[in-house]
Amino acid sequence: MLLVVSSGELLHTWHAHYRAVRCLGLYDYLLVSGSEDGTIKVWDLITVLDEQSRLEVQTPYLYSFSQHALPVTDIACFLGAIAISSSEDRTCKIWSLSEGRMLRSISFPTSIDSIALDPRSHIFYAGGRDGKIYVTAMGVDLSFHGRDESSILGALDDHSKAVTSLASSRDGLLLVSGSEDGNVRVWDTRCQQVTRKFKHSQGPVTNVLIVTPQRVNLPPLQPLRKVRSANGEAERQAVLLHRPENDVPIPGNKTFIFMERYLDELQGTEWRDRYLELQDLFVHEVLHQMPSSRNP
């Protein structure tokens, strides 16, 4: 299901997998879901939200992957439209979300329950049921197919039971791990040593999250200008920002078509007001439920 977090409004529900959904990952407007049935599906949220788009496509999802033999336990998305999944089948698999194919499969000596990406480099951490955190090189080679067991660079070992959850800081210098042993560890990734330890009550730790508030510095605004439309009425047009260099276009993804249309309709003179109104405007436009208070 999809919810508007600010209001709790239910937008849409749909049948995604044959068995329970274990994990979700988000890249731009792509939602990646992993299930106990061993499958991974990639969803275009624009298509999911728009009824007309759903009627036009052959399948409700962009891609469906079934290379995992056992339940999928975790999913993480990386810049460049790359996703990594972990599974009880003792593998982590790397996927191209832009091409819809598997790039690499990495085997481990144990089942993997959690993964976290290092934003500084192409490595990721894999939390094993043997209590170890495996430091693993993504090593994405587009010409490579098959298995690769040489990507495991080392292991962090301080938990007595399965590592159930991992979270990396924005700068990649800290890694937080939670375990079935009820302990939370904070790791310095440069020296690979534990810097702090926490005991989480009496039960297993099921999830950890690092929250780092950060001020967003937005570029200066260019003044809006009035133009004449085909019917002769004056319309305001907003200035559109260029797409980031590391953004990868997804075939069939309608994100930027929608965003350009909605940005053109935004009004106001401050970035803050535009930013706060953008999500509400976007969602209601897709659902054909524009707020009546919004001026045309």
C-alpha positions as CSV (number, residue, x, y, z in Angstrom):
1,M,0.0,0.0,0.0
2,L,1.0,3.7,-0.5
3,L,0.3,6.3,2.2
4,V,0.7,10.1,2.3
5,V,2.9,10.4,5.4
6,S,1.8,13.9,6.3
7,S,-1.9,13.0,6.4
8,G,-2.1,9.3,6.6
9,E,-4.3,9.2,3.5
10,L,-4.3,5.8,1.8
11,L,-3.5,6.2,-1.9
12,H,-3.4,2.7,-3.4
13,T,-3.1,-0.9,-2.5
14,W,-2.2,-3.7,-4.8
15,H,-1.2,-7.4,-4.9
16,A,2.5,-7.5,-5.3
17,H,3.7,-11.0,-4.4
18,Y,2.4,-14.5,-3.7
19,R,3.8,-14.5,-0.1
20,A,4.6,-11.8,2.5
21,V,6.7,-8.8,1.5
22,R,9.9,-8.8,3.6
23,C,11.6,-5.6,2.5
24,L,11.4,-2.5,0.4
25,G,13.9,-0.2,-1.3
26,L,13.4,3.1,-3.0
27,Y,15.4,4.7,-5.9
28,D,14.0,7.9,-7.3
29,Y,10.4,7.0,-8.1
30,L,11.1,3.3,-8.3
31,L,10.0,1.0,-5.5
32,V,11.8,-2.4,-5.2
33,S,10.1,-5.1,-3.1
34,G,11.4,-8.4,-1.9
35,S,9.3,-11.3,-0.8
36,E,9.3,-14.6,1.1
37,D,8.5,-16.2,-2.2
38,G,12.1,-15.4,-3.3
39,T,11.1,-12.8,-6.0
40,I,12.0,-9.2,-6.4
41,K,9.8,-6.7,-8.3
42,V,10.5,-3.2,-9.4
43,W,7.5,-0.8,-9.5
44,D,7.2,2.6,-11.2
45,L,5.3,4.6,-8.6
46,I,4.0,7.0,-11.2
47,T,2.3,4.1,-13.0
48,V,1.1,2.6,-9.7
49,L,-0.6,5.8,-8.8
50,D,-2.1,6.7,-12.2
51,E,-5.1,4.6,-13.1
52,Q,-4.8,5.3,-16.9
53,S,-1.1,4.3,-16.9
54,R,-2.0,1.1,-15.1
55,L,-4.5,0.2,-17.9
56,E,-2.0,0.9,-20.6
57,V,0.9,-1.4,-19.4
58,Q,1.0,-5.2,-19.8
59,T,2.2,-5.8,-16.3
60,P,1.9,-3.5,-13.2
61,Y,5.6,-3.8,-12.5
62,L,8.7,-2.9,-14.6
63,Y,10.8,-5.9,-13.8
64,S,10.4,-9.2,-11.9
65,F,13.5,-11.1,-10.7
66,S,13.4,-14.7,-9.5
67,Q,17.0,-15.7,-9.2
68,H,16.9,-16.1,-5.4
69,A,16.2,-19.7,-4.3
70,L,14.9,-18.7,-0.8
71,P,13.2,-15.7,0.8
72,V,14.6,-12.2,0.2
73,T,15.6,-10.6,3.5
74,D,16.8,-7.1,2.6
75,I,17.2,-4.6,-0.3
76,A,19.3,-1.5,-0.6
77,C,19.5,0.9,-3.6
78,F,22.6,2.7,-4.8
79,L,23.2,5.8,-6.9
80,G,23.3,4.8,-10.5
81,A,20.2,2.7,-10.5
82,I,21.8,-0.2,-8.7
83,A,20.0,-2.4,-6.2
84,I,21.5,-5.1,-3.9
85,S,19.4,-7.9,-2.4
86,S,20.2,-10.4,0.3
87,S,18.6,-13.8,0.9
88,E,18.4,-16.9,3.0
89,D,20.0,-18.7,0.1
90,R,23.4,-17.3,1.3
91,T,23.8,-14.9,-1.6
92,C,23.6,-11.2,-2.3
93,K,22.7,-10.2,-5.8
94,I,23.3,-7.0,-7.6
95,W,20.8,-5.7,-10.0
96,S,20.6,-3.0,-12.7
97,L,17.3,-1.2,-12.3
98,S,17.8,0.6,-15.7
99,E,18.4,-2.6,-17.7
100,G,16.3,-5.0,-15.6
101,R,19.0,-7.7,-15.2
102,M,21.2,-9.2,-12.6
103,L,24.8,-8.0,-12.7
104,R,26.4,-10.3,-10.1
105,S,25.8,-12.9,-7.5
106,I,28.0,-13.1,-4.4
107,S,28.0,-16.2,-2.2
108,F,28.5,-16.2,1.6
109,P,29.2,-18.9,4.2
110,T,25.9,-18.1,5.9
111,S,22.4,-16.7,5.3
112,I,22.4,-12.9,5.0
113,D,19.7,-11.0,6.9
114,S,20.7,-7.3,6.4
115,I,22.7,-5.1,4.1
116,A,24.0,-1.5,4.2
117,L,25.8,0.5,1.6
118,D,29.0,2.6,2.1
119,P,28.3,5.9,0.4
120,R,32.0,6.6,0.0
121,S,32.9,3.7,-2.2
122,H,31.5,0.6,-4.0
123,I,31.4,-1.7,-1.0
124,F,28.5,-2.9,1.1
125,Y,28.1,-4.6,4.5
126,A,26.2,-7.9,4.8
127,G,24.9,-9.0,8.2
128,G,25.2,-12.8,8.6
129,R,23.3,-15.2,10.8
130,D,26.7,-16.3,12.1
131,G,27.0,-12.9,13.9
132,K,29.6,-11.5,11.4
133,I,29.3,-8.4,9.2
134,Y,30.9,-9.1,5.9
135,V,32.7,-6.3,4.1
136,T,32.0,-6.9,0.5
137,A,33.0,-5.2,-2.8
138,M,30.2,-4.6,-5.2
139,G,32.6,-5.1,-8.1
140,V,30.0,-4.4,-10.7
141,D,31.3,-5.4,-14.1
142,L,28.7,-5.1,-16.7
143,S,30.4,-7.8,-18.8
144,F,30.4,-10.3,-15.9
145,H,27.8,-12.9,-15.3
146,G,27.5,-15.6,-12.7
147,R,28.9,-16.1,-9.2
148,D,31.8,-14.4,-7.4
149,E,33.0,-15.5,-4.0
150,S,36.2,-13.3,-4.1
151,S,34.3,-10.1,-3.4
152,I,34.3,-10.6,0.4
153,L,37.1,-8.3,1.7
154,G,36.8,-9.1,5.4
155,A,34.5,-9.4,8.4
156,L,33.5,-7.4,11.5
157,D,33.0,-9.8,14.4
158,D,31.5,-8.8,17.7
159,H,28.0,-10.2,17.8
160,S,27.1,-13.6,19.3
161,K,24.0,-14.1,17.2
162,A,22.6,-13.1,13.8
163,V,23.1,-9.5,12.6
164,T,19.5,-8.5,11.9
165,S,19.9,-4.9,10.9
166,L,22.6,-2.4,9.6
167,A,22.7,1.3,9.0
168,S,25.5,3.5,7.6
169,S,26.0,7.2,8.3
170,R,25.8,9.7,5.4
171,D,29.6,10.1,5.3
172,G,30.2,6.3,5.6
173,L,32.4,6.7,8.7
174,L,30.0,5.0,11.1
175,L,28.2,1.7,10.8
176,V,25.5,0.7,13.3
177,S,24.5,-3.0,13.7
178,G,21.7,-4.7,15.6
179,S,21.6,-8.3,16.5
180,E,19.4,-11.1,17.8
181,D,21.7,-11.1,20.9
182,G,19.9,-7.8,21.9
183,N,23.0,-5.7,21.4
184,V,23.7,-2.6,19.2
185,R,27.2,-1.9,18.0
186,V,28.6,1.4,16.6
187,W,31.6,0.7,14.3
188,D,34.3,3.1,13.1
189,T,34.6,1.9,9.5
190,R,38.1,3.3,9.0
191,C,39.7,1.1,11.7
192,Q,36.8,-1.5,11.7
193,Q,36.6,-1.3,15.5
194,V,33.6,-1.0,17.8
195,T,33.4,2.5,19.4
196,R,30.2,2.1,21.4
197,K,28.0,-0.7,22.7
198,F,24.3,-0.6,23.7
199,K,22.1,-3.2,25.2
200,H,18.5,-3.2,23.8
201,S,16.3,-4.4,26.6
202,Q,15.9,-8.2,26.7
203,G,14.9,-9.1,23.2
204,P,16.4,-9.1,19.7
205,V,17.1,-5.9,17.8
206,T,14.9,-5.9,14.7
207,N,15.9,-2.6,13.0
208,V,18.3,0.3,13.4
209,L,18.3,3.8,11.7
210,I,20.7,6.7,11.7
211,V,18.9,10.1,11.6
212,T,21.1,13.0,10.6
213,P,19.2,16.3,10.1
214,Q,20.9,18.3,7.4
215,R,20.2,21.8,6.1
216,V,19.4,21.9,2.4
217,N,21.1,24.8,0.5
218,L,18.9,25.5,-2.5
219,P,20.2,27.5,-5.5
220,P,19.0,31.1,-6.0
221,L,15.7,31.6,-7.7
222,Q,15.4,33.1,-11.1
223,P,12.3,35.4,-11.4
224,L,9.2,33.9,-12.9
225,R,8.1,35.3,-16.3
226,K,4.7,35.5,-17.9
227,V,4.2,33.9,-21.3
228,R,1.2,33.7,-23.6
229,S,-0.4,30.3,-24.1
230,A,-2.3,29.1,-27.2
231,N,-5.6,30.5,-25.9
232,G,-4.1,33.9,-25.2
233,E,-4.2,33.7,-21.4
234,A,-1.1,34.6,-19.3
235,E,0.6,31.7,-17.6
236,R,3.5,31.6,-15.2
237,Q,6.4,29.2,-15.8
238,A,8.8,27.9,-13.2
239,V,12.5,27.3,-13.8
240,L,13.3,23.6,-14.1
241,L,16.6,22.2,-12.7
242,H,18.7,19.9,-14.8
243,R,18.8,16.3,-13.8
244,P,21.8,15.1,-11.7
245,E,24.7,13.6,-13.5
246,N,24.4,10.4,-11.6
247,D,20.7,9.9,-12.4
248,V,20.1,7.0,-14.8
249,P,17.0,7.2,-17.0
250,I,14.6,4.3,-16.6
251,P,12.9,3.0,-19.8
252,G,9.2,3.7,-19.5
253,N,9.5,5.8,-16.4
254,K,7.2,8.8,-16.6
255,T,8.6,10.7,-13.6
256,F,10.1,13.7,-15.4
257,I,7.1,14.1,-17.8
258,F,4.9,14.4,-14.7
259,M,7.3,16.6,-12.7
260,E,7.8,19.1,-15.6
261,R,4.0,19.4,-15.9
262,Y,3.6,20.0,-12.1
263,L,6.5,22.3,-11.7
264,D,5.1,24.5,-14.5
265,E,1.9,24.9,-12.4
266,L,3.7,25.8,-9.1
267,Q,3.3,29.4,-8.0
268,G,5.0,31.5,-5.4
269,T,8.4,33.3,-5.0
270,E,10.1,31.1,-2.4
271,W,11.8,27.7,-2.8
272,R,10.5,26.7,0.6
273,D,6.8,27.2,-0.4
274,R,7.4,25.3,-3.6
275,Y,9.0,22.4,-1.9
276,L,6.3,22.1,0.7
277,E,3.6,22.2,-1.9
278,L,5.3,19.9,-4.4
279,Q,4.3,16.6,-3.0
280,D,0.7,17.6,-2.3
281,L,0.4,19.0,-5.8
282,F,2.0,16.0,-7.4
283,V,-0.1,13.3,-5.7
284,H,-3.4,15.1,-6.2
285,E,-2.6,15.7,-9.9
286,V,-1.9,12.1,-10.5
287,L,-5.1,11.1,-8.8
288,H,-7.1,13.8,-10.5
289,Q,-8.0,15.3,-7.2
290,M,-6.4,18.8,-7.3
291,P,-7.2,20.8,-4.1
292,S,-9.9,23.3,-4.9
293,S,-7.9,26.0,-3.0
294,R,-5.1,25.8,-5.6
295,N,-5.2,28.6,-8.2
296,P,-4.9,27.5,-11.8
